[in-house]
Each structure stands twice: as C-alpha cells, then as structure tokens.
Amino acid sequence: VQLQACGGGLVQTGGSLRLSCVASGSAGSINGMGWYRQAPGNQRELAAGISRGGSTRYADSVKGRFTISRDNGKNTVWLQMNNLKPEDTAVYYCYAGGEGWNVWGQGTLVTVSS
C-alpha cells in the first residue's frame, strides 16, 4: 500500500484547510486510516482516525473543529480542518493500517499564522 497526501498550506487563524490521502496498491486490506501530526520539537500525535466501518476518534485538541471522513470505494480519507489555530501548525502524516501492519504517507505541512 502506498499513500499520497495533499492539501497542506498556509492559512490564517480561524481559517480552514482540507487534507486528502489516497491509498493505492493492496488497499482492500486497509482497516484504519487517518492523520497524525508532528509539530516542531514535539512527538507525533494522532489527530484523527477512522475505521473501515466509519468509527472515528479525535485528539481532544481538535474535537469540534476537525472532521475525518472516508470513502472505502475510492480508498481515500479526508480531514476537514476548521477554525484553525496556530497550535495546529505541524506536519500532517496520513497513515493506513491493517492486520499487523501500517504505512505512512509523506508529510504535508500545515502552517497557521496568528
């Protein structure tokens, strides 16, 4: 499985961005997909994840502002980020996982200016 992510950029506080990630290869074996993020000097943390069945989970810091969605037929996951804050600035990494494996996409930088 390979992941191709896009959608990062520079936005002002309060703005919105939408990240997308498309899986190719043996995408039918994917269960969970989602996004981790890593800010400078910080550890990578889960931002949002979604199962094949649609169950979602979010970091407390993004609840109510971020929405993750997925189209299994298109092997695509999106992260709609609203009301962005400077503390959301990070490199966002798409991930996908199945039974005993996971893969990462290239990071996409999200910068929120104050």
C-alpha positions as a Python dict, from the first residue, in 0.01 Angstrom:
ca = {
    (1, 'V'): (0, 0, 0),
    (2, 'Q'): (121, 346, -90),
    (3, 'L'): (-29, 670, 33),
    (4, 'Q'): (-40, 1004, -146),
    (5, 'A'): (-140, 1301, 65),
    (6, 'C'): (-204, 1659, -29),
    (7, 'G'): (-383, 1971, 88),
    (8, 'G'): (-150, 2141, 330),
    (9, 'G'): (-63, 2507, 316),
    (10, 'L'): (-59, 2840, 491),
    (11, 'V'): (-377, 2976, 645),
    (12, 'Q'): (-467, 3244, 894),
    (13, 'T'): (-609, 3176, 1237),
    (14, 'G'): (-973, 3081, 1204),
    (15, 'G'): (-930, 2956, 850),
    (16, 'S'): (-992, 2612, 702),
    (17, 'L'): (-798, 2352, 510),
    (18, 'R'): (-887, 2010, 376),
    (19, 'L'): (-631, 1733, 361),
    (20, 'S'): (-678, 1430, 142),
    (21, 'C'): (-495, 1099, 121),
    (22, 'V'): (-537, 833, -145),
    (23, 'A'): (-422, 475, -98),
    (24, 'S'): (-305, 257, -383),
    (25, 'G'): (-183, -99, -401),
    (26, 'S'): (-349, -361, -181),
    (27, 'A'): (-590, -102, -48),
    (28, 'G'): (-861, -360, 15),
    (29, 'S'): (-665, -485, 316),
    (30, 'I'): (-678, -148, 490),
    (31, 'N'): (-876, -119, 811),
    (32, 'G'): (-782, 206, 984),
    (33, 'M'): (-682, 529, 814),
    (34, 'G'): (-620, 875, 944),
    (35, 'W'): (-380, 1150, 1026),
    (36, 'Y'): (-105, 1201, 1274),
    (37, 'R'): (71, 1532, 1317),
    (38, 'Q'): (407, 1645, 1444),
    (39, 'A'): (486, 1998, 1549),
    (40, 'P'): (848, 2117, 1580),
    (41, 'G'): (1002, 1977, 1896),
    (42, 'N'): (702, 1760, 1970),
    (43, 'Q'): (626, 1393, 1934),
    (44, 'R'): (400, 1269, 1660),
    (45, 'E'): (42, 1252, 1784),
    (46, 'L'): (-285, 1124, 1649),
    (47, 'A'): (-503, 1400, 1511),
    (48, 'A'): (-788, 1186, 1381),
    (49, 'G'): (-854, 831, 1273),
    (50, 'I'): (-1136, 638, 1110),
    (51, 'S'): (-1204, 269, 1076),
    (52, 'R'): (-1330, 93, 766),
    (53, 'G'): (-1671, 85, 931),
    (54, 'G'): (-1667, 459, 995),
    (55, 'S'): (-1583, 476, 1364),
    (56, 'T'): (-1386, 789, 1435),
    (57, 'R'): (-1155, 915, 1704),
    (58, 'Y'): (-1004, 1257, 1754),
    (59, 'A'): (-741, 1422, 1967),
    (60, 'D'): (-912, 1627, 2237),
    (61, 'S'): (-748, 1940, 2099),
    (62, 'V'): (-923, 1910, 1762),
    (63, 'K'): (-1267, 1784, 1863),
    (64, 'G'): (-1540, 2007, 1727),
    (65, 'R'): (-1306, 2164, 1470),
    (66, 'F'): (-1174, 1873, 1262),
    (67, 'T'): (-1383, 1617, 1078),
    (68, 'I'): (-1243, 1299, 929),
    (69, 'S'): (-1425, 1112, 655),
    (70, 'R'): (-1353, 824, 426),
    (71, 'D'): (-1464, 666, 102),
    (72, 'N'): (-1369, 299, 101),
    (73, 'G'): (-1453, 265, -268),
    (74, 'K'): (-1210, 542, -354),
    (75, 'N'): (-953, 437, -92),
    (76, 'T'): (-947, 798, 20),
    (77, 'V'): (-956, 970, 356),
    (78, 'W'): (-1011, 1341, 413),
    (79, 'L'): (-951, 1566, 708),
    (80, 'Q'): (-1156, 1884, 711),
    (81, 'M'): (-993, 2131, 946),
    (82, 'N'): (-1195, 2435, 1051),
    (83, 'N'): (-1127, 2718, 1292),
    (84, 'L'): (-756, 2650, 1269),
    (85, 'K'): (-529, 2775, 1545),
    (86, 'P'): (-155, 2845, 1548),
    (87, 'E'): (-109, 2538, 1766),
    (88, 'D'): (-238, 2326, 1478),
    (89, 'T'): (79, 2411, 1288),
    (90, 'A'): (252, 2082, 1215),
    (91, 'V'): (347, 1832, 952),
    (92, 'Y'): (46, 1608, 900),
    (93, 'Y'): (108, 1245, 808),
    (94, 'C'): (-153, 1018, 656),
    (95, 'Y'): (-147, 661, 777),
    (96, 'A'): (-317, 335, 687),
    (97, 'G'): (-313, 6, 872),
    (98, 'G'): (-439, -348, 865),
    (99, 'E'): (-369, -677, 1041),
    (100, 'G'): (-19, -634, 1182),
    (101, 'W'): (99, -359, 953),
    (102, 'N'): (82, 11, 892),
    (103, 'V'): (223, 252, 637),
    (104, 'W'): (277, 626, 629),
    (105, 'G'): (242, 880, 356),
    (106, 'Q'): (472, 1173, 305),
    (107, 'G'): (400, 1459, 536),
    (108, 'T'): (214, 1768, 433),
    (109, 'L'): (286, 2094, 613),
    (110, 'V'): (5, 2294, 767),
    (111, 'T'): (100, 2640, 889),
    (112, 'V'): (-148, 2858, 1076),
    (113, 'S'): (-44, 3219, 1113),
    (114, 'S'): (-162, 3431, 1403),
}
